[in-house]
């Protein structure tokens, strides 16, 4: 009986760790996507400036 309880406790702990790992993974992925989106926005602005300069228009 005690062995069964210990097994359940261990399994609950493992499940908690798995959920925590998945939550951390999702947070890291979301943070990375935000950073990538920000970097893409910066690149778009830089490209627009270059195109404006190449066309001879004033910025």
Secondary structure by P-SEA (a helix, b strand, c coil): caaaaaaaaaaaaaaaaaaaaaaaaaaaaaaaaaaaaaaaaaaaaaaaaaaaaaacccc
